[in-house]
Amino acid sequence: MTEINLPIELKYFENKLDELIKQYQYLKNENSHLKIKLTNLTQEKVELLEKAALAKARVDTMITKLKVMEPGS
């Protein structure tokens, strides 16, 4: 390796390092957003499961009331 090639190689590695740093920052930011999205979706799932359970309880209550109202029961 000659001294003339050294600055070119250093510049190449510097550029490559800059690209890797940018990619790291992008992925770190994306990961942060995905964690927030996961938290929000998890909370939404909990809320939907609670609503579904409440709706099921209401339907079960209505069915029971209808069975009591049936003639001959």
CYANA upper distance limits for C-alpha pairs under 8 A (distance plus 0.5 A):
  1 MET  CA      5 ASN  CA      7.09
  1 MET  CA      6 LEU  CA      7.72
  2 THR  CA      6 LEU  CA      7.11
  3 GLU  CA      7 PRO  CA      7.90
  4 ILE  CA      8 ILE  CA      7.98
  5 ASN  CA      9 GLU  CA      6.71
  6 LEU  CA     10 LEU  CA      6.57
  7 PRO  CA     11 LYS  CA      6.53
  8 ILE  CA     12 TYR  CA      6.71
  9 GLU  CA     13 PHE  CA      6.72
 10 LEU  CA     14 GLU  CA      6.49
 11 LYS  CA     15 ASN  CA      6.61
 12 TYR  CA     16 LYS  CA      6.62
 13 PHE  CA     17 LEU  CA      6.45
 14 GLU  CA     18 ASP  CA      6.68
 15 ASN  CA     19 GLU  CA      6.75
 16 LYS  CA     20 LEU  CA      6.74
 17 LEU  CA     21 ILE  CA      6.62
 18 ASP  CA     22 LYS  CA      6.72
 19 GLU  CA     23 GLN  CA      6.63
 20 LEU  CA     24 TYR  CA      6.50
 21 ILE  CA     25 GLN  CA      6.66
 22 LYS  CA     26 TYR  CA      6.64
 23 GLN  CA     27 LEU  CA      6.61
 24 TYR  CA     28 LYS  CA      6.46
 25 GLN  CA     29 ASN  CA      6.59
 26 TYR  CA     30 GLU  CA      6.60
 27 LEU  CA     31 ASN  CA      6.42
 28 LYS  CA     32 SER  CA      6.74
 29 ASN  CA     33 HIS  CA      6.83
 30 GLU  CA     34 LEU  CA      6.61
 31 ASN  CA     35 LYS  CA      6.66
 32 SER  CA     36 ILE  CA      6.89
 33 HIS  CA     37 LYS  CA      6.64
 34 LEU  CA     38 LEU  CA      6.48
 35 LYS  CA     39 THR  CA      6.70
 36 ILE  CA     40 ASN  CA      6.75
 37 LYS  CA     41 LEU  CA      6.54
 38 LEU  CA     42 THR  CA      6.46
 39 THR  CA     43 GLN  CA      6.74
 40 ASN  CA     44 GLU  CA      6.63
 41 LEU  CA     45 LYS  CA      6.56
 42 THR  CA     46 VAL  CA      6.86
 43 GLN  CA     47 GLU  CA      6.80
 44 GLU  CA     48 LEU  CA      6.62
 45 LYS  CA     49 LEU  CA      6.59
 46 VAL  CA     50 GLU  CA      6.74
 47 GLU  CA     51 LYS  CA      6.73
 48 LEU  CA     52 ALA  CA      6.54
 49 LEU  CA     53 ALA  CA      6.64
 50 GLU  CA     54 LEU  CA      6.71
 51 LYS  CA     55 ALA  CA      6.59
 52 ALA  CA     56 LYS  CA      6.58
 53 ALA  CA     57 ALA  CA      6.68
 54 LEU  CA     58 ARG  CA      6.77
 55 ALA  CA     59 VAL  CA      6.68
 56 LYS  CA     60 ASP  CA      6.54
 57 ALA  CA     61 THR  CA      6.66
 58 ARG  CA     62 MET  CA      6.72
 59 VAL  CA     63 ILE  CA      6.64
 60 ASP  CA     64 THR  CA      6.70
 61 THR  CA     65 LYS  CA      6.73
 62 MET  CA     66 LEU  CA      6.61
 63 ILE  CA     67 LYS  CA      6.65
 64 THR  CA     68 VAL  CA      6.85
 65 LYS  CA     69 MET  CA      6.84
 66 LEU  CA     70 GLU  CA      6.82
 67 LYS  CA     73 SER  CA      7.78
 68 VAL  CA     73 SER  CA      6.89
 69 MET  CA     73 SER  CA      8.07
